[in-house]
Amino acid sequence: MIPSAVVSLLLAALIGGSGVWTMSRGGSGGDVNTAVQRLVAPTQLAAAVMLAAGGIIALAAGGRIGLAALILGGIGALGTIGAGSWRGARYAAQREAASGCGSGSGCAGCEQVCGDSRG
């Protein structure tokens, strides 16, 4: 049980650190990737809190309660990251649709997607 709790705490530190680092960087105005990363960062912090709580409870309580806390913390973290990623993907798709890329017009104006400007 203790190794699982320690792994949970380490994952919480890594995910939380990644979220804090992403939120602390300055974002560029038109870059979709940076905008999506900044959109997912709060869900990373929430997932880190869930993993940390599960790890701490597992270390403190042990037994069945600790195992349940680890499982629930992991499931909650995965669900939270999944929901945040889904939201980020929808945002990126809406931005692409609004800019005209992928609207059936070939590659005209979509050099970033197609790699050239064949049209």
Secondary structure, DSSP 8 states (H G I E B T S, - for coil): -HHHHHHHHHHHHHHHHHHHHHHHS---SS-HHHHHHHHHHHHHHHHHHHHHHHHHHHHHH-HHHHHHHHHHHHHHHHHHHHHHHHHHHHHHHHHHHHHTTTSSSTTTT-HHHHSS---
